[in-house]
Amino acid sequence: MKRVLVTFITGCLSLCLAGGSMAAAKNTAVFQLDSTKYKVNDQVFAMDASPFIDDGRTYIPIRFLAQALGVEDKDIQWDKDSGIAILTYHHDHTISISMKAGDRSLTVTNSPGTSGIESNKSIAMDVAPLLKNGRYYLPARWVAEALGYTVEWNEPAQCVLVYSPGGVQSAPLPQITTQEIKSTSDVLNTTMQIPVISGLQDIAWQKQLNQQIMDKVDRAREDMAKNVQNYEEYVKGTDRPLIPLELYISYNQVSTGNVLSLAVETYEFTGGAHGMAWKDYYIIDTQNNRLLTLQDLFKENVEYKSIINQEINRQIQLSRQKGDNIYFEGDMGFKSISDNQNFYIDGDNLVICFGEYEIAPYVAGMPEIKIPLNFLKPNLNENFLKLITQQAS
């Protein structure tokens, strides 16, 4: 089944974890089909039921849809025996909507005396609320529009956008799911958790990016297969015990505004004292559907490498003064970042990333140097600053 993101850009407020509703303007909820998790302002919450599509309409469990539209828990009523549900929404005025499972009629009641607004009206929906596995599901479009929200279908992103009048539309929040591959044998143990990105507006570019990630995974598997073959040939004819080689792939992600930083780590043990690890970084501009380089963060003609080098050298020197000297010195010491330097964005910091043995011995792992973005701000590109300060959808 294809995956669809249902995004509600509401004029309601923050979600109360104990079962309240959104109660502040311009928050965003992201519901994914067949998933029992959803996001509110980049925070993940659990549901006890999952959304689905039926007859071309998206259905969401009553409580979670109501919360996304700003309805308090106390104002959500439904009777299991009769199949009738009533939602009461308090905003500029009070709106109650009622519907019945299997019935395509939706009744909207506005508070008495509301100027310019019809007190009661009945709307003929093209679908009806559903009872499924003892749960009540509402048709998202009809319920949202009845409460005054605008609804749009975003074909490239395969998502429904629901936002209040005057609300700001923005790109849907990307989702990362995990493709897990495990295998065990006498010669090789493999555990791979591969990130799969969905929800970007440019579906073709998203597919290309996922393939780029998978291509590197495949190369690691092919290289390990050769190592296993060489290892078996080496051990054959000796009295050495056969110790399984290892291949592990995992990932970490962090979002800052509309910048999603994804680091995919590969670890290989091919014999010897210890294994080797490295990371591939994907810094994704989710608004414009492209990968960012370090140079993209800075204004034109800014000597960004020199600025970063000076700060890294300052931090290394400070570390030595504190007696925590983990870095190489002399010819092996840090000289400069590269033209294709690895990095990621984590909140208020630019994080410069190095590989094993690059600027420090193996025991130091893969060192990272954090540089506050405020320190770099006079030299940062305005478009990048907008990306990291905008609220991701």
Secondary structure, DSSP 8 states (H G I E B T S, - for coil): ----EEEEEES-----TTT----STTEEEEEETT-SEEEETTEEEE-SS--EEETTEEEEEHHHHHHHTT--GGGEEEETTTTEEEEEEESSSEEEEEEETT--EEEEEE-TT-TTS-SEEEEE-SS--EEETTEEEEEHHHHHHHTT-EEEEETTTTEEEEE-TT--------EEEEEEEEEE-SSEEEEEEEEEEE--S-HHHHHHHHHHHHHHHHHHHHHHHHHHHHHHHHHTTS------EEEEEEEEEEEETTEEEEEEEEEEE-SSSS-EEEEEEEEEETTTTEE--TGGGB-TT--HHHHHHHHHHHHHHHHHHTT---S--GGGS-----TT--EEEETTEEEEE--TTTSS-GGG-S-EEEEEHHHHGGGB-HHHHHHHHS---
